[in-house]
Amino acid sequence: MKRVALRASSPLFFTSYRSAPSLCPPALLQCLHTTSPRVATPLPITATGPPPAAPQPAASQYGERVDRRRRQAELLKRGQDMRASHMKPGTAIKKRFWKDVSVQTDAEKNHLVNLDTRALRNPTTKKPLTIPHSKPHLATALALEWDLLVSAQQATRSHLIPLTSISARAHVLGLEDRENQHSASSGTGTRYDIINTLLRYLDTDTLLCWAPASTPTNPSDKDVRDESLRDLQVRTAKPILSYLTQNVWPGIELKPALDNGSILPTSQPAATRAVIKGWMAGLPAWELVGLERAALAGKSLCVAARLVCEWSEHLKLGDVHGEAAGRFGIEEAARACSQEVIWQTGRWGEVEDSHDVEKEDLRRQFGSVILVVSGTGSSTQP
């Protein structure tokens, strides 16, 4: 850029000077650009075909997530089919060696799940897995569970066969009870191990762990119904505890596990533990195994006992309050065990592939418990 000094007689001087405001100093009007302009060179159009389609509005986040999971499921199913159709020698475990799954009955009218013509066996005892004749729904669900497997390798994963694993454990416990009638009282055996494990859950029961009470120095947050987390937990626990102390364990006292702001759980009274231990020692094998599965899934022995007593074919406590009160089912048990999670996710939202997966898995576990303990009530097998 050059600075050109214009003379007073130059026409550029008068033109630029007249077009500018009279208050601007003449020094600013003498700065001119002398760089030659560059002309743009347009490129030839090389695109072929029709014009692109008009943009579509973006789908909602929920629709995108559902579509993505559907595509992932289709790709996974396609990959499994390709692996099953192009197997190399020595990979028989990856194949599905059965075509049809059916439910048959043995000489004692118990149910057997047949893979083609071979009966499904207990992986522990290697004997045919027999289902009591009073549990036809469980036998049908077992057959459906194996019919949905695409390879024998999936049968080695317990999370894919929850009904098979819980039925096999109940079958083993039933055989052990018939061989040794005093295994629990003698301090040995599977029943003794289950009872001791469940008693440890009693001191840290989810239903008895309540949030600290509101104080002037530490006020509690409340929801839209002006209800704190502790109020919600107490309101949920009261009907369950009332049912247990009146119909299942009459006369016992169940204390809150966390009280007065303490982080250490409070142990239940010795009389309470003795009554609950004696009650579990007298449960049939299928009910005890169902109680164990529910307690491990929901981290609550009280909720597990309430669910088992509601649906058990032997205890027959489900119709104590009549049909008008409603049955304690999967949803009620899941909500009772997840009050704090429901409270927090209601305020801060859910984490995708975490909270939603845990919620559905908890309901699946409770559903398997109901299938295991329920029946027609005509069984003679423990």
C-alpha positions in Angstrom: 0.0 0.0 0.0 1.4 3.4 -1.0 0.7 6.8 0.4 0.0 9.2 -2.5 0.2 12.9 -2.0 -2.5 14.7 -4.1 -2.3 18.1 -5.3 -5.0 20.7 -4.9 -5.5 20.8 -8.6 -6.0 17.1 -9.0 -9.7 16.1 -9.7 -9.3 13.2 -7.2 -8.5 15.7 -4.5 -11.8 17.6 -5.0 -13.9 14.5 -5.4 -12.7 12.7 -2.3 -12.6 15.9 -0.3 -16.1 16.9 -1.2 -17.6 13.4 -0.5 -16.1 13.3 3.0 -17.4 15.2 6.0 -15.9 18.6 6.5 -14.8 17.8 10.0 -12.4 14.9 9.0 -8.7 15.9 8.8 -7.3 15.8 5.2 -4.5 13.3 6.3 -7.1 10.4 6.6 -8.4 11.0 3.0 -5.0 10.5 1.4 -4.7 6.8 2.2 -5.6 4.8 -0.9 -5.1 1.2 -1.9 -3.3 0.5 -5.2 -3.4 -3.3 -5.1 -4.9 -4.7 -8.2 -8.2 -6.6 -7.7 -8.4 -10.4 -8.3 -11.3 -11.7 -10.2 -12.8 -15.0 -9.0 -12.5 -17.9 -11.4 -15.7 -20.1 -11.3 -15.2 -23.8 -11.6 -17.3 -25.9 -13.9 -20.2 -27.9 -12.5 -19.2 -31.6 -12.4 -22.1 -33.0 -10.3 -24.4 -35.5 -11.9 -27.8 -36.9 -11.0 -30.8 -35.4 -9.4 -30.6 -32.7 -6.7 -30.4 -33.9 -3.1 -33.6 -34.5 -1.1 -35.0 -31.8 1.1 -33.8 -32.0 4.7 -36.1 -33.8 7.1 -36.9 -32.7 10.7 -34.8 -34.5 13.3 -36.5 -37.3 15.2 -36.9 -37.1 19.0 -34.3 -38.5 21.3 -36.5 -41.3 22.4 -37.2 -42.4 18.8 -33.5 -42.3 17.9 -32.6 -44.5 20.9 -35.3 -47.0 20.0 -34.2 -47.1 16.4 -30.6 -47.5 17.3 -31.3 -50.4 19.7 -33.5 -52.0 17.0 -30.7 -51.8 14.5 -28.2 -53.1 17.0 -30.4 -56.1 17.8 -30.9 -56.8 14.1 -27.1 -56.7 13.5 -26.5 -59.0 16.5 -29.1 -61.5 15.3 -27.6 -61.4 11.8 -24.1 -62.0 13.2 -25.3 -64.9 15.4 -27.0 -66.5 12.4 -23.9 -66.2 10.3 -21.7 -67.7 13.0 -24.2 -70.6 13.5 -24.2 -71.3 9.7 -20.4 -71.2 9.2 -19.0 -73.2 12.1 -15.6 -74.6 12.0 -14.8 -78.1 13.3 -14.4 -78.3 17.0 -16.8 -75.4 17.8 -19.8 -77.5 18.7 -20.5 -75.5 21.9 -21.4 -72.6 19.7 -24.0 -74.6 17.9 -27.6 -75.2 19.0 -27.7 -79.0 19.0 -31.5 -79.1 19.5 -34.3 -78.1 17.2 -37.5 -78.5 19.2 -38.3 -77.9 22.9 -41.3 -79.5 24.5 -42.7 -80.2 28.0 -43.4 -83.9 28.9 -44.4 -85.7 32.1 -42.7 -88.6 33.8 -44.1 -91.6 35.6 -44.8 -89.5 38.7 -46.6 -86.8 36.6 -43.8 -84.3 37.2 -42.9 -82.1 34.3 -39.7 -82.5 32.2 -38.3 -80.1 29.6 -37.1 -82.1 26.6 -34.6 -80.8 24.0 -35.8 -82.9 21.1 -36.0 -86.3 22.8 -33.5 -85.7 25.6 -34.6 -84.4 29.0 -33.0 -81.2 30.4 -30.6 -82.2 33.2 -29.5 -80.5 36.3 -26.0 -79.2 35.9 -25.1 -80.1 39.5 -26.6 -83.6 39.9 -26.6 -84.6 36.2 -30.1 -85.9 36.7 -33.2 -84.9 34.8 -34.5 -81.6 36.0 -38.0 -82.4 37.2 -40.6 -79.7 37.9 -43.4 -80.5 40.3 -46.7 -81.3 38.5 -48.3 -78.3 40.3 -46.1 -75.9 38.5 -47.1 -76.1 34.8 -46.4 -72.4 34.2 -42.8 -72.8 35.4 -42.2 -75.8 33.1 -43.6 -73.9 30.1 -41.5 -70.8 30.9 -38.4 -73.1 31.1 -39.2 -74.6 27.7 -39.6 -71.0 26.3 -36.3 -70.0 27.8 -34.4 -72.8 26.1 -36.2 -72.3 22.8 -35.0 -68.7 22.7 -31.3 -69.7 23.0 -29.4 -69.6 19.7 -26.3 -71.7 20.8 -25.2 -74.1 23.5 -22.7 -71.5 24.7 -25.5 -69.2 25.9 -26.7 -72.0 28.2 -23.4 -71.7 30.2 -24.3 -68.1 31.1 -26.5 -67.9 34.1 -27.9 -64.4 33.3 -29.4 -65.8 30.1 -31.1 -68.7 31.9 -32.4 -67.3 35.2 -35.3 -69.8 35.4 -33.0 -72.8 34.8 -30.5 -71.7 37.4 -33.1 -71.1 40.1 -35.0 -74.3 39.3 -31.8 -76.4 39.4 -30.9 -74.9 42.8 -34.4 -75.7 44.2 -34.2 -79.2 42.8 -30.8 -79.8 44.5 -32.1 -78.4 47.8 -35.2 -80.6 47.6 -33.1 -83.7 47.1 -30.8 -82.7 49.9 -33.7 -82.1 52.3 -35.1 -85.6 51.6 -31.7 -87.2 52.3 -31.0 -85.2 55.4 -34.0 -83.9 57.3 -31.9 -82.1 59.9 -29.3 -80.3 57.7 -30.3 -76.8 58.8 -30.5 -77.6 62.5 -27.2 -79.4 62.4 -25.4 -76.4 60.9 -24.5 -78.0 57.6 -25.9 -78.2 54.1 -27.3 -75.9 51.5 -30.3 -74.9 53.5 -28.1 -73.7 56.4 -25.9 -71.7 54.1 -29.0 -70.0 52.5 -30.5 -69.1 55.9 -27.2 -67.6 57.2 -26.8 -65.5 54.1 -30.4 -64.1 54.3 -30.0 -63.3 58.0 -27.1 -61.0 57.1 -29.4 -59.1 54.7 -31.8 -58.4 57.6 -29.5 -56.0 59.4 -29.0 -53.9 56.2 -32.5 -54.4 54.7 -33.3 -51.9 52.0 -36.8 -51.5 53.2 -35.5 -50.5 56.7 -32.8 -48.1 55.5 -34.4 -44.6 55.7 -33.0 -41.2 55.0 -32.1 -39.0 58.0 -35.0 -37.0 59.5 -35.2 -33.3 58.7 -33.7 -31.0 61.2 -33.4 -27.1 61.3 -29.7 -27.4 60.5 -30.1 -30.1 57.8 -33.5 -29.7 56.2 -34.7 -32.4 53.8 -35.6 -31.7 50.2 -39.2 -32.3 49.2 -40.9 -33.3 46.0 -44.0 -31.7 44.3 -46.2 -33.4 46.9 -44.3 -31.8 49.8 -42.9 -35.2 50.8 -39.3 -35.9 51.7 -37.4 -39.0 50.8 -37.8 -40.3 54.4 -41.6 -39.7 54.3 -41.8 -41.7 51.1 -39.7 -44.6 52.5 -41.7 -44.8 55.7 -45.0 -44.7 53.8 -43.8 -47.5 51.5 -42.5 -49.7 54.3 -45.4 -49.4 56.8 -47.9 -51.7 55.0 -45.3 -54.3 54.2 -44.0 -54.4 57.8 -47.5 -54.5 59.1 -48.4 -57.5 56.9 -45.2 -59.4 58.0 -45.6 -58.7 61.8 -49.3 -59.7 61.7 -49.4 -62.7 59.4 -45.9 -64.1 58.8 -43.9 -63.3 62.0 -46.5 -62.3 64.6 -45.2 -60.5 67.7 -41.7 -59.5 66.5 -40.3 -56.0 66.3 -38.5 -54.7 63.2 -36.3 -51.7 63.9 -35.1 -49.2 61.2 -31.6 -50.2 60.1 -30.3 -46.6 60.0 -31.6 -44.2 62.7 -30.5 -40.9 64.3 -28.2 -40.1 61.4 -25.9 -43.1 62.0 -24.0 -44.7 59.1 -23.7 -48.0 61.0 -26.7 -50.4 60.8 -28.6 -51.3 63.9 -28.9 -55.1 64.5 -32.3 -56.6 64.9 -33.2 -58.0 68.3 -32.2 -61.6 69.0 -35.8 -62.7 69.4 -36.6 -61.3 65.9 -33.7 -63.1 64.3 -34.6 -66.4 66.0 -38.2 -66.2 64.8 -37.2 -65.4 61.2 -34.6 -68.1 61.2 -37.1 -70.7 62.4 -39.6 -69.6 59.8 -37.0 -69.9 57.0 -35.9 -73.4 58.3 -39.4 -74.6 57.8 -40.0 -73.3 54.3 -40.2 -75.8 51.4 -37.3 -76.0 49.0 -38.9 -74.0 46.2 -40.1 -71.2 48.5 -36.7 -70.9 50.2 -34.8 -70.7 46.9 -37.3 -68.1 45.7 -36.8 -66.1 48.9 -33.1 -66.2 48.3 -33.4 -65.0 44.7 -35.7 -62.1 45.7 -33.5 -61.0 48.6 -30.4 -61.0 46.5 -32.1 -59.1 43.7 -33.8 -56.4 45.9 -31.3 -56.4 48.8 -34.3 -56.8 51.1 -35.4 -59.8 53.1 -38.7 -58.1 54.1 -39.7 -57.4 50.5 -38.7 -60.9 49.5 -40.7 -62.5 52.3 -43.7 -60.4 51.4 -43.5 -61.4 47.7 -43.0 -65.1 48.5 -45.9 -65.2 51.0 -48.2 -63.5 48.4 -47.6 -66.0 45.6 -46.6 -69.3 47.4 -48.8 -72.3 46.8 -47.9 -73.8 50.2 -48.0 -70.7 52.5 -51.4 -69.5 51.0 -51.2 -66.0 52.5 -52.0 -64.2 49.3 -55.7 -63.7 50.0 -55.5 -62.5 53.6 -56.7 -59.0 52.7 -59.0 -60.1 49.9 -59.1 -59.0 46.3 -60.0 -55.4 47.1 -56.6 -54.7 48.6 -54.8 -55.8 45.5 -51.9 -58.2 45.1 -48.3 -57.5 46.0 -46.7 -58.2 42.6 -43.6 -57.4 40.6 -44.1 -53.7 40.3 -44.9 -53.3 44.0 -41.8 -55.2 45.1 -39.6 -53.4 42.6 -40.8 -49.9 43.8 -40.4 -50.9 47.4 -36.7 -51.8 46.8 -36.0 -48.8 44.7 -37.5 -45.8 46.5 -34.2 -43.9 46.8 -33.3 -44.6 43.1 -36.7 -43.4 42.0 -36.4 -40.3 44.1 -33.0 -39.4 42.7 -33.7 -40.2 39.1 -36.9 -38.1 39.4 -34.8 -35.1 40.3 -31.7 -35.6 38.2 -32.8 -38.0 35.4 -31.8 -41.5 34.5 -28.4 -42.6 33.1 -29.0 -44.5 29.8 -28.0 -48.1 29.8 -27.6 -48.1 33.5 -30.8 -47.2 35.5 -33.1 -48.6 32.8 -31.2 -51.9 32.6 -31.2 -52.3 36.4 -34.9 -51.6 36.6 -35.8 -54.2 34.0 -33.4 -56.8 35.4 -34.9 -56.4 38.9 -38.4 -57.0 37.5 -37.1 -60.0 35.6 -35.7 -61.5 38.8 -38.9 -61.0 40.7 -40.9 -62.5 37.9 -38.8 -65.7 38.1 -39.5 -65.8 41.8 -43.2 -65.7 41.3 -43.0 -68.5 38.7 -40.9 -70.7 41.1 -43.1 -70.3 44.2 -46.5 -70.2 42.6 -48.6 -73.2 41.5 -51.9 -74.9 41.5 -51.5 -76.0 45.2 -51.7 -79.7 44.5 -48.1 -80.6 44.8 -46.8 -83.2 47.2 -43.1 -82.6 46.5 -41.3 -80.3 49.0 
